[in-house]
Amino acid sequence: MKRYLQKLIQQKSLSRIESQDVFACLSVAPIEQQAAVMALLAAKKIEASELLGARDFLMAQSTQIESPYEVIDIVGTGGDGIGTFNISTAASLLIASCGVYVAKHAGRSVTSQSGSADVMEYLQIMPSHTATEVNQSLKETRYVYLQAPVFNQTLRQYRDFRKNLSFPSIFNILGPLVNPMRPKRHVIGVYHRALLPTVAEVLQETGSQHALILHSEEGLDEISVSGPTHIVELKQGRMHEYTIIPNEVGLPMSSIETVLGGTPADNAKMILDIASGHLLGPKRDIVLLNSAAGLLVAGSVSTLKEGVELASEAIDSGKMLKLISQLQSRGQA
């Protein structure tokens, strides 16, 4: 471990094999060395080789779920520090209500007030714990909620450690990359613009078919309704970078303050109010916009504007609320 620390101190990047070795050694290293590795990686530009090596190690420790269903995942890295409500969680439910198979990979809050797992608890949507449960949920509802630590004990081990770091670490970026269903279609929001091509390169290397990696101008790990969002699109091995604004897909601009969240209970109520059609305006708009991204990578629509329209119809027709009720009923069975 010491030689890797020396390399990082010199601002040199780790190879894929070196990064895999670092993460293999991390759990038995002194806590001071663990924190040093996280800080030194965060202080420099994290490279695709470092993410790939860490992912190799984590996936080797993870339960792998085989499934006949082609799923997508929509997830943010967290760490943007802005305090929005659980947008990708709401979007994942809306996308599934449009007929797309969704495997929502999530964990409890580490760098925010309300993580996806925290709000799911208040929505009374239970995680699946086995491959049989996963595939049954997908068969019945087209949706499955996967708690990251259930399928990867290594991630569980580092939860308190990450909280105590008090800054976004490489683990924030790894979370969206280690879904045990190994989806080939992704929407991933990142907390820093410099990570866009890096995460795209990782997904390219791991065989992603279609992905949108995104970061908004004001720092969101979501597509924003408050200004431009920078996107790297990976499709069939090719990358394309562009910027979108809400007006281009038929949605009005709104200030960032209009999409802020609160406690997990507050955020769960917002999601239910959106699903029931009672909450209109910016919060609904930002869920529509991020849902459109998921529908695009799933191949259900050919443009984000079409995705917004399809998602809007799913709310207005009651499909999103019906799905939430189905998922709640499964948890009570």
CORTA-V906270 format. One record per run of one state. SS is the DSSP state (a for helix, b for strand, c for the rest). FROM is the first residue (numbers start at 1). LEN is the number of residues. If there is no record, write none. Layout:
{{SS | FROM | LEN} {SS | FROM | LEN}}
This chain:
{{c | 1 | 1} {a | 2 | 8} {c | 10 | 6} {a | 16 | 11} {c | 27 | 4} {a | 31 | 13} {c | 44 | 4} {a | 48 | 14} {c | 62 | 10} {b | 72 | 5} {c | 77 | 7} {b | 84 | 1} {c | 85 | 2} {a | 87 | 11} {c | 98 | 4} {b | 102 | 5} {c | 107 | 9} {a | 116 | 8} {c | 124 | 7} {a | 131 | 11} {c | 142 | 1} {b | 143 | 5} {a | 148 | 4} {c | 152 | 1} {a | 153 | 5} {c | 158 | 1} {a | 159 | 7} {c | 166 | 4} {a | 170 | 6} {c | 176 | 9} {b | 185 | 5} {c | 190 | 5} {a | 195 | 11} {c | 206 | 4} {b | 210 | 7} {c | 217 | 12} {b | 229 | 7} {c | 236 | 2} {b | 238 | 7} {c | 245 | 1} {a | 246 | 4} {c | 250 | 6} {a | 256 | 4} {b | 260 | 1} {c | 261 | 3} {a | 264 | 12} {c | 276 | 6} {a | 282 | 17} {c | 299 | 5} {a | 304 | 13} {c | 317 | 2} {a | 319 | 14} {c | 333 | 1}}
